[in-house]
Amino acid sequence: MKKVCISILVVFFTSSIWAQPLPVKLKHTVIIDTDCGIDDMRAISLLLARPEITIKAILTSDGSLSPKEGVEKISSLLYEFNRNNIPVACGDIIKGINPPWREFNRNIIWGSQTGGHRTDLNATACLSETLLSENEKIILVCLGSLTNVAKVIKKDATLLSKIERIIWYNESAKPLQGFNYECDKESANELFKSTVRIDVISNLNMDNALFDSSMYAVCKQSKTQLAAVLRNVFSQPLALEKLQQNHFKLCDDLVALYLTNPELFGINTDMDKLNIRYNKEYDLQGVTEATSDMIKGTYISERSVVFNRFPIQREMFNYDIRPIIDSAIARYGYDEWKANVMTDEFHGHLGVFSIVGAKMGIKARELFGVGADMLEVTTYAGTKPPYSCLNDGIQVSTGATLGMGTIHLAARSKTKPSAIFTYKNRSIRISLKKEYLEQVDADIKEGIMKFGLMDDGYWKLIRHNALKYWLEWDRNKIFDIEEISQKK
């Protein structure tokens, strides 16, 4: 018996010591269903701005706007966030739905132009196909009626197993009442009879729970894309007038905050039906501060492997780095900041192509909607500088490393700042655009002509240019992105 126990311990120890760490996935994978009120716009914008939230599709339902009008609003919003890769699908019209605030919502502009989404993509078909194609359960974030979800479940009840839970904004759970419920009582009642978990979030009629002038001031003072979107919406005369009247209550915004910060909400369970949850309270100050931090770009969600909080304090950085800290984080987010800082330390100096690699890896993760350690990479950057420096940035930003065996060099290929990123059965090639590559090449040649490769003046110039590119080059604009049919 003793020998058996020792053998088991040896097997356990050896299997544990050589086990690979589990992949770090994004916190939540969601499908959003919305009737496109202005509070929905705020909620969706908050979720679009969070890298830890993977949005698989956005469905429109009848309510504050008609479903077709909603598709246009969502399409323009996705364009502002450079997220045109997210499918948008149109729900069915519900007879008799035409609330008095529809005209106001119709006249509010969500973005400068549409992202060119199809208007014939059906919401229930999209929801069904997305649930079936995913290997993991999905959270349904419902900001309007429950029509689309109920239709899918009625057609195929087995899809309930694909849903982790539904988070639904409604004015009240006990009793069920409110506009989102009244739009389609039958669908809501059917889902509440099912076994799916439903978390009902309400503002609990708190008069001081507002998106008000102080929050608008945060938007005006901040440099993030989220701030720009909200600023552009609420600076429109129709919206600004109501903002000054404290008209905009926190409603669907609370669903986004519940998803990212559930600790701010006190949740009750319906003792008659344990799969139904609803909030009995929420920390309004915490909700306000978290929203403000997201708008400013200072919100941090993930824990690092070593750091509890990745450093952003000015005094911890060299003097030439300090001037770009706030602007770089505000423009491109905390994830890119972290990737660039770690890349430069790992790489041994501030290099142009290593920074490009870090930006490329973050962009790849966004396109696939995954976290670190989830991608496999084939790089065309070779093994000789300067292009090979790209590899270090890609490794740090994606977690695809030599040690994990998930990054590979393309064999017998012309070197270029380009890589193919693969997740499951999908591959995307990302390459630095020609005009940016020509600019880097010209800057390098200038440095060599002025100083030579072995002079410290050359490396000072490289550092100066790297800082410039770090701050000025937007990962949403500097790359050519090509969907390819198979891994090459």
C-alpha positions in Angstrom: 0.0 0.0 0.0 2.9 2.3 0.8 4.4 1.7 -2.6 1.1 2.4 -4.3 0.8 5.7 -2.5 4.3 6.7 -3.3 3.7 5.8 -7.0 0.6 7.9 -7.1 2.4 10.9 -5.5 5.2 10.5 -8.0 2.8 10.5 -10.9 0.9 13.5 -9.5 4.1 15.4 -8.9 5.6 14.8 -12.3 2.4 15.5 -14.1 1.9 18.7 -12.1 5.4 20.1 -12.5 5.4 19.7 -16.3 1.8 20.8 -16.8 1.4 23.9 -19.0 -0.3 26.9 -17.3 -4.0 27.3 -18.3 -4.5 29.9 -21.0 -5.5 33.3 -19.8 -8.9 34.0 -21.5 -10.8 37.2 -21.6 -13.1 37.5 -18.7 -16.5 37.3 -20.5 -17.8 36.3 -23.9 -21.1 38.0 -24.7 -23.8 38.6 -27.2 -25.6 41.9 -26.8 -29.3 42.4 -27.5 -30.5 46.0 -27.6 -33.4 48.2 -28.5 -31.0 51.1 -29.0 -32.0 53.7 -26.4 -29.4 56.3 -25.5 -28.7 54.4 -22.3 -28.0 51.3 -24.4 -25.5 53.3 -26.4 -23.7 54.1 -23.2 -23.7 50.5 -22.0 -22.6 49.1 -25.4 -19.8 51.7 -25.5 -18.5 50.8 -22.1 -18.4 47.1 -23.2 -16.7 47.9 -26.5 -14.0 49.8 -24.7 -13.2 46.8 -22.4 -10.5 44.4 -23.8 -11.6 41.7 -21.4 -15.1 41.6 -22.9 -15.4 39.6 -26.1 -18.5 40.6 -28.1 -19.5 37.9 -30.6 -22.6 39.7 -32.0 -25.0 42.5 -31.4 -28.7 42.0 -32.0 -31.4 44.6 -32.3 -34.9 44.3 -30.9 -38.0 46.5 -31.1 -38.4 49.1 -28.4 -36.8 52.5 -28.1 -36.0 52.3 -31.9 -37.3 49.9 -34.5 -34.9 47.0 -35.1 -33.8 48.3 -38.6 -33.1 51.8 -37.2 -31.1 50.1 -34.4 -28.8 48.3 -36.9 -27.9 51.7 -38.4 -27.1 53.1 -34.9 -25.0 50.1 -33.9 -23.2 50.0 -37.2 -22.1 53.7 -36.8 -21.0 53.1 -33.2 -18.9 50.1 -34.2 -17.2 52.2 -36.8 -16.2 54.8 -34.1 -14.6 52.0 -32.1 -13.0 50.3 -35.1 -14.9 47.2 -34.4 -16.7 46.5 -37.7 -15.8 42.8 -37.4 -18.7 42.3 -34.9 -21.8 41.0 -36.7 -25.0 43.1 -36.3 -28.4 41.4 -36.8 -31.9 42.8 -37.0 -34.8 41.5 -35.0 -38.5 41.5 -35.8 -41.0 44.3 -35.4 -43.4 43.9 -32.5 -46.9 45.2 -33.3 -47.9 48.2 -31.2 -44.4 49.3 -29.9 -43.8 53.0 -30.5 -42.8 54.7 -27.2 -42.9 58.5 -26.9 -39.1 58.8 -26.7 -38.5 57.0 -30.0 -38.3 60.3 -32.0 -35.6 61.6 -29.6 -33.5 58.4 -30.0 -34.0 58.5 -33.7 -32.5 62.0 -33.9 -29.4 61.2 -31.8 -26.3 60.4 -33.9 -24.1 57.6 -32.5 -21.2 57.8 -35.0 -20.0 59.8 -38.0 -20.8 57.0 -40.5 -22.0 53.5 -40.8 -19.7 50.6 -40.8 -21.3 49.0 -43.8 -23.1 46.2 -42.0 -25.7 44.0 -43.8 -29.2 44.9 -42.9 -30.7 41.6 -43.9 -28.9 39.5 -41.2 -31.7 38.0 -39.0 -31.3 38.3 -35.2 -32.6 34.9 -34.2 -30.6 33.1 -37.0 -27.5 35.0 -35.9 -28.0 34.2 -32.2 -28.7 30.5 -33.0 -25.6 30.2 -35.3 -23.3 32.0 -32.8 -24.4 29.8 -29.9 -23.9 26.6 -31.9 -20.5 27.6 -33.2 -19.0 28.4 -29.8 -17.3 25.8 -27.7 -17.9 27.7 -24.5 -21.0 29.2 -22.9 -22.0 32.7 -23.7 -23.5 35.5 -21.6 -26.5 37.2 -23.2 -26.5 40.9 -22.3 -30.1 42.0 -22.9 -30.9 45.7 -22.9 -34.4 45.5 -24.4 -37.1 42.9 -24.7 -36.3 39.2 -24.5 -38.0 38.5 -27.9 -35.0 37.3 -29.8 -33.8 34.9 -27.1 -37.2 33.4 -26.5 -37.7 32.7 -30.2 -34.4 30.9 -30.4 -35.1 28.8 -27.3 -38.6 28.0 -28.5 -37.2 26.7 -31.8 -34.3 24.7 -30.2 -34.4 24.2 -26.4 -31.0 22.5 -26.4 -29.4 25.9 -27.0 -30.1 26.7 -23.3 -27.0 24.6 -22.5 -25.0 27.1 -24.6 -26.0 30.1 -22.4 -24.1 30.8 -19.3 -26.7 33.3 -18.2 -28.9 36.2 -19.3 -28.2 39.6 -17.8 -31.3 41.7 -18.4 -32.1 45.3 -17.6 -35.7 45.7 -16.4 -37.3 48.1 -13.9 -38.3 45.3 -11.5 -38.0 41.5 -11.1 -40.5 41.1 -8.3 -43.0 41.8 -9.6 -42.0 41.7 -13.3 -42.8 45.1 -14.6 -41.2 47.8 -16.7 -40.9 48.8 -20.4 -38.6 46.0 -21.5 -41.0 43.5 -19.9 -44.1 45.2 -21.3 -42.7 45.1 -24.9 -43.0 41.3 -24.9 -44.5 39.8 -21.8 -45.0 36.4 -23.4 -41.3 36.0 -24.3 -40.1 37.1 -20.8 -42.6 34.8 -19.0 -41.5 31.8 -21.1 -37.8 32.4 -20.3 -38.5 32.9 -16.6 -40.2 29.5 -16.6 -37.0 27.9 -18.1 -33.9 26.7 -16.3 -31.6 29.4 -17.7 -30.0 31.7 -15.1 -31.4 35.3 -15.4 -29.8 38.2 -13.6 -32.2 41.2 -13.5 -30.5 44.5 -13.0 -32.5 47.7 -12.1 -31.6 51.2 -11.1 -34.1 50.7 -8.2 -35.6 54.2 -8.9 -32.6 56.0 -7.4 -33.0 59.6 -8.4 -29.3 60.5 -8.0 -28.2 57.6 -10.3 -27.5 59.8 -13.3 -25.3 60.3 -16.3 -25.0 64.0 -15.7 -23.0 67.1 -16.4 -20.1 65.9 -14.1 -19.8 62.7 -16.1 -19.9 64.7 -19.3 -17.1 66.9 -18.0 -15.0 63.7 -17.5 -15.7 62.9 -21.2 -14.6 66.4 -22.3 -11.4 66.2 -20.2 -10.4 62.7 -21.3 -8.6 61.5 -24.5 -9.9 57.9 -24.8 -12.0 56.7 -27.7 -14.8 56.0 -25.2 -14.6 59.6 -24.1 -14.7 60.9 -27.7 -17.8 58.8 -28.5 -19.7 59.8 -25.4 -18.6 63.5 -25.9 -19.8 63.5 -29.5 -23.2 62.1 -28.6 -23.9 64.3 -25.6 -22.7 67.5 -27.2 -25.5 67.3 -29.7 -28.1 70.0 -28.8 -31.0 67.6 -28.2 -28.9 65.5 -25.8 -27.1 68.4 -24.1 -30.4 70.0 -23.3 -31.7 66.9 -21.5 -28.3 66.4 -19.9 -28.5 69.8 -18.3 -31.9 68.9 -17.0 -30.5 65.7 -15.3 -32.8 63.6 -17.6 -30.4 60.7 -18.2 -30.7 58.1 -15.5 -28.3 55.2 -15.2 -30.2 52.3 -16.6 -28.7 49.9 -19.1 -25.3 51.3 -18.1 -25.7 49.3 -14.9 -25.7 46.0 -16.8 -22.3 46.8 -18.2 -21.0 47.7 -14.7 -22.6 44.6 -13.3 -20.7 42.5 -15.8 -17.3 44.2 -15.1 -17.8 44.9 -11.4 -20.3 42.5 -9.9 -18.9 43.2 -6.4 -20.7 46.6 -6.6 -24.1 45.0 -6.7 -26.1 43.3 -3.8 -27.9 40.3 -5.4 -30.9 38.5 -4.1 -32.0 35.0 -5.3 -35.7 34.3 -5.9 -36.3 31.5 -3.4 -39.2 30.2 -5.4 -36.9 29.9 -8.5 -33.2 29.7 -7.7 -32.1 30.5 -11.2 -33.6 34.0 -11.0 -31.4 36.7 -9.4 -32.0 40.4 -9.0 -30.2 43.3 -7.4 -31.5 44.7 -4.2 -29.0 47.5 -4.0 -25.8 48.8 -5.7 -22.9 51.0 -4.7 -23.6 54.1 -6.7 -20.4 55.8 -5.8 -18.4 52.7 -6.9 -20.4 52.5 -10.2 -19.8 56.2 -10.8 -16.0 55.9 -10.1 -15.6 52.8 -12.2 -17.4 54.5 -15.2 -15.3 57.6 -14.8 -12.1 55.5 -14.7 -13.2 53.6 -17.9 -13.8 57.0 -19.6 -10.4 58.3 -18.5 -8.6 55.1 -19.5 -7.4 54.5 -15.9 -9.6 51.5 -15.2 -7.7 48.3 -14.6 -9.5 44.9 -14.6 -6.9 42.2 -14.9 -4.3 41.0 -12.5 -0.8 40.5 -13.8 1.2 37.3 -13.2 3.6 39.1 -10.8 2.2 42.6 -10.3 -1.1 43.2 -8.5 -1.3 46.3 -10.5 1.0 47.1 -13.4 3.0 50.3 -12.7 2.0 53.6 -14.3 3.4 56.0 -11.7 5.6 58.6 -13.4 8.5 58.4 -10.9 9.0 54.7 -11.9 9.8 55.6 -15.5 12.8 57.2 -17.2 12.4 60.9 -17.8 11.8 60.8 -21.6 9.0 58.2 -21.0 7.1 60.2 -18.5 5.6 62.8 -20.9 3.8 60.1 -22.9 2.4 57.9 -20.1 -1.0 59.5 -19.7 -1.6 60.1 -23.4 -0.5 56.6 -24.5 -2.8 54.9 -22.0 -5.7 57.2 -22.8 -5.3 56.7 -26.6 -4.5 53.1 -26.8 -5.5 51.5 -23.5 -3.8 49.9 -20.6 -3.2 46.6 -22.4 -1.1 48.2 -25.1 0.8 50.3 -22.5 1.6 47.2 -20.5 2.7 45.2 -23.6 5.0 48.0 -24.8 6.6 48.5 -21.4 7.3 44.8 -21.0 8.5 44.5 -24.6 11.1 47.2 -24.2 12.4 45.7 -21.0 12.5 42.2 -22.6 14.0 43.5 -25.8 16.8 45.4 -24.1 16.1 48.8 -25.7 13.4 51.0 -27.1 13.1 49.7 -30.7 10.7 50.7 -33.5 9.8 47.2 -34.7 9.5 45.8 -31.2 6.9 48.4 -30.5 5.2 47.7 -33.8 5.1 44.0 -32.8 3.5 44.8 -29.5 0.8 46.9 -31.2 0.3 44.1 -33.8 -0.2 41.5 -31.1 -2.8 43.6 -29.2 -4.6 44.2 -32.5 -4.6 40.5 -33.2 -6.1 39.7 -29.8 -8.9 42.3 -30.5 -9.7 40.8 -33.9 -10.1 37.3 -32.5 -11.6 38.5 -29.2 -9.2 36.4 -27.1 -6.8 37.0 -24.2 -3.1 36.2 -23.9 -1.8 32.6 -24.6 -4.7 31.9 -27.0 -3.1 32.5 -30.4 -0.7 30.6 -32.5 1.6 32.8 -34.6 3.7 32.4 -37.7 6.0 35.4 -38.2 7.7 36.6 -41.3 10.1 38.9 -39.5 13.0 36.5 -39.7 16.0 36.3 -37.3 18.0 39.5 -38.2 17.3 43.0 -37.0 15.6 45.3 -37.5 12.6 43.3 -38.7 13.2 40.4 -36.3 12.6 42.8 -33.4 9.0 42.5 -34.3 9.0 39.0 -32.8 9.7 40.2 -29.3 6.7 42.5 -29.3 4.5 39.8 -30.6 5.6 37.3 -28.0 5.0 39.7 -25.1 1.6 41.1 -26.3 0.1 37.7 -27.3 1.8 35.3 -25.0 2.7 33.2 -28.0 6.2 32.4 -27.0 9.1 30.0 -27.9 8.7 28.5 -24.5 5.0 27.7 -25.1 5.8 26.5 -28.7 3.1 28.7 -30.1 5.2 31.1 -32.2 7.0 30.0 -35.4 9.3 31.5 -38.0 8.1 31.2 -41.6 10.6 29.0 -43.5 12.3 30.3 -46.6 10.4 33.4 -46.9 11.3 37.0 -47.6 11.5 38.9 -44.3 9.0 41.6 -43.6 7.1 43.0 -40.7 4.2 40.7 -41.0 2.7 37.7 -39.1 -0.2 35.3 -39.4 -2.3 34.8 -36.3 -4.4 31.7 -35.8 -7.2 30.8 -33.4 -9.0 27.6 -33.8 -9.8 27.3 -37.6 -9.4 31.0 -38.4 -6.3 32.8 -39.6 -5.5 36.5 -40.1 -2.4 38.1 -41.7 -1.4 41.4 -40.2 1.3 43.5 -41.9 2.7 47.0 -41.3 1.4 49.2 -44.1 3.8 50.2 -46.8 3.9 53.9 -46.0 4.8 53.3 -42.3 7.5 50.8 -43.3 9.0 53.3 -45.7 9.0 55.9 -42.9 10.9 53.5 -40.5 13.4 52.5 -43.2 14.0 56.2 -44.0 14.6 57.0 -40.4 17.0 54.1 -39.9 19.0 55.1 -43.0 19.1 58.7 -41.8 20.5 57.5 -38.4 23.1 55.3 -40.1 24.2 58.1 -42.4 24.5 60.6 -39.6 26.1 58.4 -36.9 26.9 54.9 -38.1 25.6 51.8 -36.4 28.1 51.8 -33.5 27.7 55.4 -32.4 25.5 56.2 -29.4 23.9 59.0 -31.4 22.3 56.3 -33.6 20.7 54.6 -30.7 19.5 57.8 -29.2 17.8 58.6 -32.5 16.2 55.2 -32.6 14.9 55.7 -29.0 13.5 59.1 -29.9 11.7 57.7 -33.0 10.4 54.7 -31.1 8.8 57.0 -28.5 7.3 59.0 -31.3 5.8 55.9 -33.0 4.6 54.5 -29.6 2.5 57.7 -29.1 1.5 58.6 -32.6 0.9 55.2 -34.4 -2.6 53.9 -33.9 -2.9 50.1 -34.1 -6.2 50.6 -35.8 -4.7 52.5 -38.7 -1.1 51.3 -39.3 -1.7 47.7 -40.4 -3.0 45.9 -43.4 -5.3 43.1 -42.2 -6.2 40.1 -44.4 -8.4 37.2 -43.6 -6.9 34.1 -45.0 -8.5 30.7 -45.7 -5.9 28.6 -44.0 -2.8 28.8 -42.0 0.3 29.4 -44.1 
